[in-house]
């Protein structure tokens, strides 16, 4: 896990990905159930999304940085880096 990669992802409002261990990664996706809602999900080794949404925010009214502060975001990413 690379702190620069996490910070860039955070500052770019969830665009890109964050590499995790075991060839997994975090990516953001639009929610298919609600317009403007973005979700963060883990993608497994085959590139398929895992079912759990680990974080979501309203991309129409706020940026990722407004929805969660950087230190909490880094702690969230660390929680899933196993």
Phi and psi in degrees as a GROMACS rama.xvg file:
@    title "Ramachandran Plot"
@    xaxis  label "Phi"
@    yaxis  label "Psi"
@TYPE xy
-113.59  118.755  UNK-2
-60.4619  -37.3393  UNK-3
-61.9125  -39.7891  UNK-4
-64.936  -40.5229  UNK-5
-64.4835  -46.4128  UNK-6
-63.7947  -42.6315  UNK-7
-62.2681  -43.7909  UNK-8
-58.6432  -46.2044  UNK-9
-62.9738  -48.0774  UNK-10
-70.1883  -23.8942  UNK-11
-93.4625  20.4118  UNK-12
59.2186  36.2975  UNK-13
86.8576  10.2087  UNK-14
-86.8129  135.46  UNK-15
108.081  -147.36  UNK-16
-154.109  163.836  UNK-17
-121.973  121.591  UNK-18
-73.0096  133.761  UNK-19
-115.543  177.958  UNK-20
-69.1081  166.202  UNK-21
58.9776  33.3033  UNK-22
58.7526  31.8816  UNK-23
-105.274  163.99  UNK-24
-151.813  158.495  UNK-25
-99.9838  133.428  UNK-26
-136.246  157.341  UNK-27
-100.065  146.598  UNK-28
-138.919  147.056  UNK-29
-69.3673  145.843  UNK-30
-74.6862  134.957  UNK-31
-83.6146  -12.7147  UNK-32
-93.4833  -20.7543  UNK-33
-144.041  121.417  UNK-34
-61.1499  132.786  UNK-35
88.0582  -8.82627  UNK-36
-89.064  127.81  UNK-37
-104.935  146.108  UNK-38
-126.678  148.322  UNK-39
-104.808  132.001  UNK-40
-137.499  156.917  UNK-41
-89.1446  134.953  UNK-42
-109.432  132.58  UNK-43
-81.5408  -174.247  UNK-44
-60.5301  -26.4891  UNK-45
-89.4357  -2.33091  UNK-46
90.4379  5.27895  UNK-47
-90.3186  142.33  UNK-48
-71.9561  139.921  UNK-49
-79.0864  156.031  UNK-50
-68.0277  -27.4765  UNK-51
-75.8055  131.587  UNK-52
-87.953  121.722  UNK-53
-91.276  -19.6979  UNK-54
-165.059  150.94  UNK-55
-145.792  152.68  UNK-56
-150.738  156.815  UNK-57
-84.0714  103.212  UNK-58
-73.6009  -15.6406  UNK-59
-77.5433  -35.6146  UNK-60
-107.782  -11.5962  UNK-61
-154.155  157.549  UNK-62
-89.2628  164.135  UNK-63
-53.8918  -40.6021  UNK-64
-64.5201  -23.0798  UNK-65
-85.896  -22.9606  UNK-66
-84.188  -26.7537  UNK-67
-154.458  140.124  UNK-68
-79.3261  162.556  UNK-69
-60.9725  -43.3071  UNK-70
-65.2654  -38.3354  UNK-71
-68.0912  -36.6976  UNK-72
-64.959  -42.7805  UNK-73
-64.4165  -38.6613  UNK-74
-64.6907  -38.4719  UNK-75
-62.1859  -46.1005  UNK-76
-62.728  -43.3877  UNK-77
-59.9275  -36.7869  UNK-78
-58.6299  -33.7598  UNK-79
-97.8801  2.73833  UNK-80
-92.4946  71.1602  UNK-81
